[in-house]
Amino acid sequence: MSEKPSCPSCNSTMHVVQISTFKKAGTVIGGTGGAITGYAAAESGAKIGAEVGASIPFVDDEIGAAAGGIIGALAGLMTGAAAGSAVGEMIDTQVIGKFRCNRCGEVFEGELNNKF
């Protein structure tokens, strides 16, 4: 685990947190892109869902197709969000390096003792 930098204002290390701007942005962008891609790629899944839905009583092919598309979009959302979050966290940690002290409110640049 990485050692946190100390706050230059109050010298606290217990209350220092990393500002995760790119991690948040990466999660949103990756999740959105993944959902769109997953939904588009789910066309074959929607066809299979339509066929399965047509064979089940009281379920028609439109419901099966919609379910296939939704499942594809959700799978893409989760995968894209995880990938975007990881990339964003790496940018926040390795490139940006901004921290905030929750004790005194100081925002500062620092380095974590990370090993590539």
C-alpha positions in Angstrom: 0.0 0.0 0.0 1.2 3.5 -0.7 2.2 6.0 1.9 0.1 9.2 1.8 1.9 12.6 1.7 1.5 14.9 4.7 -0.5 18.1 4.4 1.9 21.1 4.1 -0.5 23.2 6.2 -1.3 21.0 9.2 1.1 18.2 8.7 -1.6 15.5 8.9 -1.4 12.3 7.0 -4.5 10.6 8.4 -6.9 13.1 6.8 -5.2 13.4 3.3 -7.2 12.0 0.4 -6.4 11.9 -3.3 -8.6 14.1 -5.6 -10.0 11.6 -8.1 -11.1 13.9 -10.9 -9.9 11.7 -13.8 -11.1 8.5 -12.1 -14.6 9.9 -11.9 -14.5 11.2 -15.5 -13.0 7.9 -16.8 -15.8 5.9 -15.1 -18.5 8.0 -16.7 -16.9 8.1 -20.1 -16.0 4.4 -20.1 -19.4 3.4 -18.8 -21.2 5.4 -21.4 -19.1 4.2 -24.3 -19.3 0.6 -23.0 -23.1 0.8 -22.7 -23.4 2.1 -26.3 -21.0 -0.5 -27.6 -22.6 -3.3 -25.6 -26.0 -2.4 -26.8 -24.8 -2.2 -30.4 -23.0 -5.5 -30.1 -26.0 -7.1 -28.5 -27.8 -7.2 -31.8 -26.9 -10.9 -32.1 -27.9 -11.4 -28.5 -31.2 -9.6 -29.2 -31.8 -12.0 -32.1 -31.2 -15.0 -29.9 -33.3 -13.4 -27.1 -36.1 -13.0 -29.7 -35.9 -16.6 -30.7 -35.9 -17.8 -27.0 -38.7 -15.4 -26.2 -40.8 -16.7 -29.0 -40.5 -20.2 -27.7 -41.7 -19.3 -24.2 -45.4 -19.0 -23.6 -46.6 -15.5 -22.7 -43.3 -13.9 -23.8 -43.1 -12.6 -27.3 -40.0 -11.9 -29.5 -40.0 -8.2 -28.8 -39.6 -8.7 -25.1 -36.8 -11.3 -25.7 -35.1 -8.9 -28.1 -35.3 -6.0 -25.6 -34.0 -8.2 -22.8 -31.0 -9.2 -25.0 -30.3 -5.5 -25.8 -30.5 -4.4 -22.2 -28.3 -7.2 -21.0 -25.7 -6.3 -23.6 -25.8 -2.6 -22.6 -25.5 -3.5 -18.9 -22.5 -5.8 -19.6 -20.9 -3.1 -21.7 -21.6 -0.4 -19.0 -19.9 -2.4 -16.3 -16.9 -3.4 -18.4 -16.4 0.1 -19.8 -16.9 1.8 -16.3 -14.3 -0.5 -14.8 -11.8 0.1 -17.6 -12.4 3.9 -17.5 -12.0 4.0 -13.7 -8.7 2.1 -13.8 -7.3 4.4 -16.5 -8.5 7.5 -14.7 -7.1 6.4 -11.4 -3.7 5.8 -13.0 -3.8 9.4 -14.5 -4.8 10.8 -11.1 -2.0 8.9 -9.3 0.8 9.0 -11.8 0.3 12.3 -13.6 -1.9 14.7 -11.7 -1.0 13.9 -8.0 -3.5 16.4 -6.4 -4.5 15.8 -2.7 -6.9 17.4 -0.3 -6.6 17.5 3.5 -10.0 16.9 5.0 -8.8 18.3 8.3 -7.9 21.8 7.2 -9.1 21.9 3.6 -5.7 22.5 2.0 -5.4 21.3 -1.6 -1.8 20.5 -2.7 0.3 18.5 -5.1 2.1 15.5 -3.7 3.5 12.2 -4.6 2.5 8.7 -3.6 5.4 6.3 -3.2 4.1 4.1 -6.0 6.1 1.6 -8.0 5.3 1.2 -11.6 
